[in-house]
Amino acid sequence: MIYSSTIVFYRLPIALFRVISQYTNLSILFTTCKYLWNGEERKEVIYLSLKDNVAMRFALDDTFRIYVYSRVQFPSMQISLSLSYVTDVSALGKVHTLNLSYCPKLTDVSALGKVHSLNLTHCDVTDVSALGKVHKLTLWNCSGVTDVSALGNVHKLTLWNCSGVTDVSALGKVHTLTLWLCSGVTDVSALGKVHTLNLTGCSGVTDVSALEKVHTLILHGCFRVIDVSALGKVHTLNLTGCSGVTDVSALGNVHTLILHGCFRVIDVSALGKVHTLDLTGCDGVTDVSALGKVHTLNLTHCSGVTDVSALGKVHTLIMM
């Protein structure tokens, strides 16, 4: 076993930690610590990241897995695992962070309901009903997933190009929800209490009137959205590529407003109180005289704007 340089740091007044990175020929990374507790020096692993062959051994070898658990101070919180081409994950329910990206033969994840952070990118999973208590769940290109009704208590949920998902009515309590390229989703009326909602590429979405209380709303590429009059209380609103939007008069109280590529927008006179305003590619805009109090203003490729005499007090002005 090879020891690298030693770093000494303090976490608590009574605890002295010495962190030593240890590397073996199987690319297993340990972070170990020595600390004083009631005058007794102990040595345990406080964080363990297993990858490739070692991760596979952890999954398949009961003896090795028990040994690893015995070495980790808090095994349910401190083990991170990254596996490829595994089929049976029934023994991994106590792993804290589990990356199962590109495991195309993996179908059964019913044992993983207590994993804290779970990545199932490109997995041939269909049933995710057991994952409702996972804190952070990523389902990227999981085209077999259709029913996400059990995931309403997930804190951070990413559904990326999950074309089979159509009903998201149960996800209203998710804190951070990404529905990137979920073209089957049309009704988002139940998502009004989501804190951060990313609907990038959800081309089926037309009505966003229920999303007025969302803190951060990304509608990038939602070109069928026309009416944004209900979104005046959203803190951060990204309407990039929403080419159907013409009227932004209700958005004057939005803190950060991105209208990149909204070429049908002409009148921006109501946006003088916006803190950060991006009008990139809004070549229909000609009059920016009302924007003198905007803090950060991007007028890149606004070919219709010729007079910027009113913008002398703008803190950051971008023109290209």
ROKOLPA-898305 format. One line per field, with one value per residue (C-alpha): residue number from 1; x, z, y; residue in three letters. Coordinates in nm, 4 decimals. Example, Ala and Ser with C-alpha at 12.3 -4.5 7.8 and 13.67 -1.06 7.14 Angstrom:
i = c(1; 2) .
u = c(1.2300; 1.3670) .
w = c(0.7800; 0.7140) .
v = c(-0.4500; -0.1060) .
aa = c(ALA; SER) .
***
This chain:
i = c(1; 2; 3; 4; 5; 6; 7; 8; 9; 10; 11; 12; 13; 14; 15; 16; 17; 18; 19; 20; 21; 22; 23; 24; 25; 26; 27; 28; 29; 30; 31; 32; 33; 34; 35; 36; 37; 38; 39; 40; 41; 42; 43; 44; 45; 46; 47; 48; 49; 50; 51; 52; 53; 54; 55; 56; 57; 58; 59; 60; 61; 62; 63; 64; 65; 66; 67; 68; 69; 70; 71; 72; 73; 74; 75; 76; 77; 78; 79; 80; 81; 82; 83; 84; 85; 86; 87; 88; 89; 90; 91; 92; 93; 94; 95; 96; 97; 98; 99; 100; 101; 102; 103; 104; 105; 106; 107; 108; 109; 110; 111; 112; 113; 114; 115; 116; 117; 118; 119; 120; 121; 122; 123; 124; 125; 126; 127; 128; 129; 130; 131; 132; 133; 134; 135; 136; 137; 138; 139; 140; 141; 142; 143; 144; 145; 146; 147; 148; 149; 150; 151; 152; 153; 154; 155; 156; 157; 158; 159; 160; 161; 162; 163; 164; 165; 166; 167; 168; 169; 170; 171; 172; 173; 174; 175; 176; 177; 178; 179; 180; 181; 182; 183; 184; 185; 186; 187; 188; 189; 190; 191; 192; 193; 194; 195; 196; 197; 198; 199; 200; 201; 202; 203; 204; 205; 206; 207; 208; 209; 210; 211; 212; 213; 214; 215; 216; 217; 218; 219; 220; 221; 222; 223; 224; 225; 226; 227; 228; 229; 230; 231; 232; 233; 234; 235; 236; 237; 238; 239; 240; 241; 242; 243; 244; 245; 246; 247; 248; 249; 250; 251; 252; 253; 254; 255; 256; 257; 258; 259; 260; 261; 262; 263; 264; 265; 266; 267; 268; 269; 270; 271; 272; 273; 274; 275; 276; 277; 278; 279; 280; 281; 282; 283; 284; 285; 286; 287; 288; 289; 290; 291; 292; 293; 294; 295; 296; 297; 298; 299; 300; 301; 302; 303; 304; 305; 306; 307; 308; 309; 310; 311; 312; 313; 314; 315; 316; 317; 318; 319; 320) .
u = c(0.0000; 0.1317; 0.0715; 0.0602; 0.1179; -0.0496; -0.2824; -0.3720; -0.6989; -0.9459; -1.3186; -1.4025; -1.1978; -1.1720; -1.0972; -0.7744; -0.8006; -0.5217; -0.6276; -0.4169; -0.4929; -0.4090; -0.3970; -0.3759; -0.3208; -0.7012; -0.7543; -0.9338; -0.9264; -0.9441; -0.9570; -0.8608; -0.8446; -0.6798; -0.8532; -0.8434; -1.1545; -1.1385; -0.7639; -0.7845; -0.6434; -0.8538; -0.8154; -1.1135; -1.2133; -1.4385; -1.4989; -1.4626; -1.5016; -1.5044; -1.4822; -1.4505; -1.3130; -1.3168; -1.6734; -1.7701; -1.6017; -1.7905; -2.1160; -2.0489; -1.8217; -2.0072; -1.6876; -1.5228; -1.8368; -1.8605; -1.4933; -1.5452; -1.8466; -1.6408; -1.3731; -1.6057; -1.7100; -2.0621; -2.1131; -2.4646; -2.3343; -1.9769; -1.9536; -1.9641; -1.9843; -1.9476; -2.0279; -2.0599; -2.2239; -2.3679; -2.7015; -2.7592; -2.7524; -2.9567; -2.6660; -2.6052; -2.8965; -2.6712; -2.4458; -2.4677; -2.3855; -2.4362; -2.3526; -2.4901; -2.4519; -2.4376; -2.5505; -2.7737; -2.8561; -2.9691; -3.3467; -3.4236; -3.3499; -3.6058; -3.3354; -3.1993; -3.4738; -3.2479; -2.9584; -2.9039; -2.7849; -2.8565; -2.7624; -2.9310; -2.8193; -2.8700; -3.0085; -3.2823; -3.4969; -3.8757; -3.9978; -3.8808; -4.1615; -3.9172; -3.7077; -3.9402; -3.7087; -3.3927; -3.2705; -3.1135; -3.2191; -3.1024; -3.2852; -3.1134; -3.2232; -3.4275; -3.6837; -3.8497; -3.9632; -4.3225; -4.4612; -4.2972; -4.5896; -4.3863; -4.1113; -4.2966; -4.0747; -3.7414; -3.5605; -3.3729; -3.5096; -3.3657; -3.5615; -3.3508; -3.4924; -3.7310; -3.9653; -4.2038; -4.2952; -4.6156; -4.7790; -4.5862; -4.8807; -4.7308; -4.4072; -4.5389; -4.3399; -4.0021; -3.7650; -3.5533; -3.7084; -3.5510; -3.7651; -3.5098; -3.6372; -3.9350; -4.1384; -4.4296; -4.5017; -4.7761; -4.9495; -4.7364; -5.0242; -4.9315; -4.5764; -4.6499; -4.4788; -4.1536; -3.8650; -3.6475; -3.8121; -3.6259; -3.8502; -3.5817; -3.6946; -4.0419; -4.1959; -4.5377; -4.5832; -4.8087; -4.9743; -4.7466; -5.0048; -4.9814; -4.6077; -4.6304; -4.4783; -4.1805; -3.8565; -3.6385; -3.8107; -3.6321; -3.8469; -3.5590; -3.6897; -4.0554; -4.1517; -4.5235; -4.5457; -4.7036; -4.8651; -4.6212; -4.8389; -4.8683; -4.4938; -4.4353; -4.3429; -4.0850; -3.7382; -3.5319; -3.7011; -3.5291; -3.7325; -3.4482; -3.5859; -3.9490; -4.0151; -4.3906; -4.3608; -4.4446; -4.5799; -4.3450; -4.5187; -4.6062; -4.2454; -4.1238; -4.0660; -3.8658; -3.5124; -3.3284; -3.4959; -3.3459; -3.5185; -3.2407; -3.3761; -3.7259; -3.7215; -4.0939; -4.0558; -4.0670; -4.1760; -3.9484; -4.0570; -4.1988; -3.8671; -3.6893; -3.6836; -3.5396; -3.1973; -3.0409; -3.1891; -3.0645; -3.2076; -2.9580; -3.0941; -3.4086; -3.3694; -3.7291; -3.6364; -3.5505; -3.6307; -3.4284; -3.4755; -3.6662; -3.3809; -3.1472; -3.1815; -3.1194; -2.8057; -2.6840; -2.8088; -2.7123; -2.7953; -2.5836; -2.7122; -2.9924; -2.9553; -3.2566; -3.1055; -2.9198; -2.9707; -2.8164; -2.7906; -3.0253; -2.8040; -2.5196; -2.5941; -2.6288; -2.3689; -2.2829; -2.3763; -2.2945; -2.3154; -2.1591) .
w = c(0.0000; -0.0968; 0.1196; -0.0296; 0.1454; 0.4793; 0.5532; 0.9077; 0.9735; 1.2541; 1.2435; 1.6138; 1.9042; 2.0565; 1.7351; 1.5408; 1.1929; 0.9716; 0.6158; 0.4174; 0.0587; -0.0072; -0.3538; -0.4442; -0.7775; -0.8077; -0.8021; -0.4704; -0.2901; 0.0871; 0.2958; 0.6453; 0.9659; 1.3021; 1.5812; 1.9567; 2.1441; 2.5219; 2.4933; 2.2622; 1.9115; 1.6479; 1.2779; 1.0494; 0.6924; 0.6790; 0.3058; 0.0506; -0.3270; -0.5130; -0.8898; -1.1672; -1.0556; -0.6863; -0.7065; -0.8829; -0.6115; -0.3516; -0.5296; -0.5717; -0.2844; 0.0480; 0.2518; 0.0908; 0.1324; 0.5035; 0.5432; 0.3742; 0.5902; 0.8986; 0.8007; 0.7323; 1.0199; 0.8857; 0.5972; 0.5186; 0.4604; 0.3380; 0.0625; -0.3023; -0.5693; -0.9463; -1.1456; -1.5092; -1.6658; -1.3435; -1.3335; -0.9670; -0.7234; -0.4480; -0.2018; -0.2506; -0.0569; 0.2109; -0.0272; 0.0136; -0.3414; -0.6219; -0.9861; -1.2151; -1.5396; -1.8549; -1.7008; -1.9925; -1.8437; -1.5117; -1.4738; -1.1050; -0.8687; -0.6038; -0.3379; -0.3756; -0.2024; 0.0815; -0.1349; -0.0847; -0.4337; -0.7292; -1.0955; -1.3413; -1.6667; -1.9680; -1.7590; -1.8940; -1.5900; -1.6081; -1.2482; -1.0181; -0.7642; -0.4860; -0.5195; -0.3570; -0.0607; -0.2631; -0.2020; -0.5421; -0.8391; -1.1995; -1.4761; -1.7998; -2.1233; -1.9280; -2.2045; -2.0359; -1.7400; -1.7762; -1.4221; -1.1870; -0.9483; -0.6587; -0.6835; -0.5314; -0.2218; -0.4039; -0.3270; -0.6550; -0.9518; -1.3023; -1.5856; -1.8952; -2.2277; -2.0569; -2.3522; -2.1916; -1.9078; -1.9681; -1.6267; -1.3759; -1.1586; -0.8560; -0.8597; -0.7127; -0.3890; -0.5535; -0.4675; -0.7826; -1.0873; -1.4303; -1.7156; -1.9910; -2.3350; -2.1866; -2.4967; -2.3718; -2.0881; -2.1701; -1.8400; -1.5745; -1.3751; -1.0651; -1.0466; -0.9108; -0.5769; -0.7176; -0.6217; -0.9291; -1.2433; -1.5660; -1.8642; -2.1308; -2.4558; -2.3306; -2.6613; -2.5608; -2.2860; -2.3783; -2.0547; -1.7762; -1.5906; -1.2815; -1.2365; -1.0914; -0.7548; -0.8914; -0.7827; -1.0795; -1.4023; -1.7194; -2.0309; -2.2763; -2.6115; -2.5084; -2.8335; -2.7938; -2.4845; -2.5774; -2.2649; -1.9800; -1.8069; -1.4931; -1.4353; -1.2946; -0.9488; -1.0645; -0.9396; -1.2251; -1.5586; -1.8652; -2.1854; -2.4250; -2.7601; -2.6660; -3.0055; -2.9479; -2.6695; -2.7734; -2.4607; -2.1609; -1.9966; -1.6876; -1.6148; -1.4695; -1.1210; -1.2289; -1.0876; -1.3661; -1.7052; -2.0069; -2.3396; -2.5554; -2.9055; -2.8345; -3.1628; -3.1555; -2.8438; -2.9371; -2.6337; -2.3262; -2.1624; -1.8611; -1.7759; -1.6214; -1.2733; -1.3776; -1.2185; -1.4882; -1.8378; -2.1377; -2.4723; -2.6891; -3.0394; -2.9752; -3.2996; -3.2808; -2.9875; -3.0894; -2.7876; -2.4686; -2.3124; -2.0174; -1.9189; -1.7626; -1.4123; -1.5086; -1.3338; -1.5998; -1.9560; -2.2526; -2.5931; -2.7991; -3.1574; -3.0929; -3.4396; -3.3967; -3.1070; -3.2208; -2.9387; -2.6026; -2.4610; -2.1728; -2.0558; -1.9059; -1.5517; -1.6292; -1.4223; -1.6787; -2.0413; -2.3035; -2.6707; -2.9425) .
v = c(0.0000; 0.3417; 0.6477; 0.9957; 1.3269; 1.3832; 1.6773; 1.7711; 1.9584; 2.0296; 1.9586; 1.9905; 2.1277; 1.7800; 1.5993; 1.6012; 1.4531; 1.3335; 1.2655; 1.0222; 0.9258; 0.5650; 0.4147; 0.0471; -0.1219; -0.1579; 0.2190; 0.2199; 0.5527; 0.5661; 0.8751; 0.7730; 0.9596; 0.9458; 1.1215; 1.1477; 1.0465; 1.0348; 0.9983; 0.6953; 0.7100; 0.5302; 0.4844; 0.4407; 0.5189; 0.8254; 0.8241; 0.5468; 0.5653; 0.2343; 0.2096; -0.0456; -0.3846; -0.3042; -0.1799; -0.5004; -0.7058; -0.5074; -0.5917; -0.9636; -1.0694; -1.0886; -1.1255; -0.8248; -0.6157; -0.6999; -0.6096; -0.2730; -0.1946; -0.2763; -0.0245; 0.2683; 0.4893; 0.5539; 0.3086; 0.4277; 0.7804; 0.7543; 0.4929; 0.5977; 0.3313; 0.3514; 0.0386; -0.0586; -0.3643; -0.4999; -0.6827; -0.7680; -0.4758; -0.6367; -0.6143; -0.2415; -0.0963; 0.0557; 0.2455; 0.6228; 0.7337; 0.4855; 0.5499; 0.2805; 0.4745; 0.2644; -0.0623; -0.1642; -0.5045; -0.3634; -0.3889; -0.4455; -0.1554; -0.2444; -0.2905; 0.0624; 0.2566; 0.3724; 0.4929; 0.8660; 0.9580; 0.7293; 0.7682; 0.5319; 0.6947; 0.4649; 0.1798; -0.0450; 0.0223; 0.0310; 0.0074; 0.2898; 0.2579; 0.1585; 0.4749; 0.7246; 0.7856; 0.8446; 1.2007; 1.2631; 1.0527; 1.0781; 0.8934; 0.9893; 0.8188; 0.5645; 0.5321; 0.2339; 0.4411; 0.5555; 0.5729; 0.8246; 0.8582; 0.7112; 0.9742; 1.2670; 1.2819; 1.2783; 1.6040; 1.6416; 1.4504; 1.4552; 1.2963; 1.3534; 1.2360; 0.9951; 0.9942; 0.7450; 0.9795; 1.1730; 1.2163; 1.4296; 1.5235; 1.3423; 1.5445; 1.8685; 1.8309; 1.7729; 2.0576; 2.0553; 1.8938; 1.8596; 1.7299; 1.7845; 1.6730; 1.4898; 1.5562; 1.3452; 1.5862; 1.8356; 1.9108; 2.0842; 2.2319; 2.0277; 2.1643; 2.5098; 2.4469; 2.3095; 2.5386; 2.4900; 2.3577; 2.2879; 2.2136; 2.2477; 2.0919; 1.9983; 2.0916; 1.9612; 2.2206; 2.5122; 2.6281; 2.7561; 2.9624; 2.7378; 2.7998; 3.1495; 3.0493; 2.8567; 3.0252; 2.9298; 2.8331; 2.7258; 2.7025; 2.6777; 2.5611; 2.5482; 2.7133; 2.6397; 2.8593; 3.1919; 3.3367; 3.4147; 3.6732; 3.4572; 3.4384; 3.7845; 3.6561; 3.4027; 3.4979; 3.3593; 3.2992; 3.1561; 3.1853; 3.1076; 2.9964; 3.0607; 3.2058; 3.2212; 3.4794; 3.8341; 4.0062; 4.0397; 4.3326; 4.1234; 4.0295; 4.3580; 4.2157; 3.9132; 3.9341; 3.7542; 3.7345; 3.5610; 3.6304; 3.4907; 3.4322; 3.5663; 3.7521; 3.8326; 4.0469; 4.4143; 4.6134; 4.5911; 4.9145; 4.7260; 4.5623; 4.8593; 4.7047; 4.3702; 4.3161; 4.1004; 4.1088; 3.9116; 4.0242; 3.8376; 3.7933; 3.9989; 4.1864; 4.3111; 4.5345; 4.8893; 5.1086; 5.0423; 5.3834; 5.2342; 5.0024; 5.2562; 5.1102; 4.7487; 4.6197; 4.3778; 4.4105; 4.1930; 4.3390; 4.1005; 4.0713; 4.3209; 4.4674; 4.6940; 4.8866; 5.1954; 5.4454; 5.3490; 5.6983; 5.6081; 5.3222; 5.5239; 5.4085; 5.0382; 4.8543; 4.5866; 4.6427; 4.3796; 4.4693; 4.2585) .
aa = c(MET; ILE; TYR; SER; SER; THR; ILE; VAL; PHE; TYR; ARG; LEU; PRO; ILE; ALA; LEU; PHE; ARG; VAL; ILE; SER; GLN; TYR; THR; ASN; LEU; SER; ILE; LEU; PHE; THR; THR; CYS; LYS; TYR; LEU; TRP; ASN; GLY; GLU; GLU; ARG; LYS; GLU; VAL; ILE; TYR; LEU; SER; LEU; LYS; ASP; ASN; VAL; ALA; MET; ARG; PHE; ALA; LEU; ASP; ASP; THR; PHE; ARG; ILE; TYR; VAL; TYR; SER; ARG; VAL; GLN; PHE; PRO; SER; MET; GLN; ILE; SER; LEU; SER; LEU; SER; TYR; VAL; THR; ASP; VAL; SER; ALA; LEU; GLY; LYS; VAL; HIS; THR; LEU; ASN; LEU; SER; TYR; CYS; PRO; LYS; LEU; THR; ASP; VAL; SER; ALA; LEU; GLY; LYS; VAL; HIS; SER; LEU; ASN; LEU; THR; HIS; CYS; ASP; VAL; THR; ASP; VAL; SER; ALA; LEU; GLY; LYS; VAL; HIS; LYS; LEU; THR; LEU; TRP; ASN; CYS; SER; GLY; VAL; THR; ASP; VAL; SER; ALA; LEU; GLY; ASN; VAL; HIS; LYS; LEU; THR; LEU; TRP; ASN; CYS; SER; GLY; VAL; THR; ASP; VAL; SER; ALA; LEU; GLY; LYS; VAL; HIS; THR; LEU; THR; LEU; TRP; LEU; CYS; SER; GLY; VAL; THR; ASP; VAL; SER; ALA; LEU; GLY; LYS; VAL; HIS; THR; LEU; ASN; LEU; THR; GLY; CYS; SER; GLY; VAL; THR; ASP; VAL; SER; ALA; LEU; GLU; LYS; VAL; HIS; THR; LEU; ILE; LEU; HIS; GLY; CYS; PHE; ARG; VAL; ILE; ASP; VAL; SER; ALA; LEU; GLY; LYS; VAL; HIS; THR; LEU; ASN; LEU; THR; GLY; CYS; SER; GLY; VAL; THR; ASP; VAL; SER; ALA; LEU; GLY; ASN; VAL; HIS; THR; LEU; ILE; LEU; HIS; GLY; CYS; PHE; ARG; VAL; ILE; ASP; VAL; SER; ALA; LEU; GLY; LYS; VAL; HIS; THR; LEU; ASP; LEU; THR; GLY; CYS; ASP; GLY; VAL; THR; ASP; VAL; SER; ALA; LEU; GLY; LYS; VAL; HIS; THR; LEU; ASN; LEU; THR; HIS; CYS; SER; GLY; VAL; THR; ASP; VAL; SER; ALA; LEU; GLY; LYS; VAL; HIS; THR; LEU; ILE; MET; MET) .
***
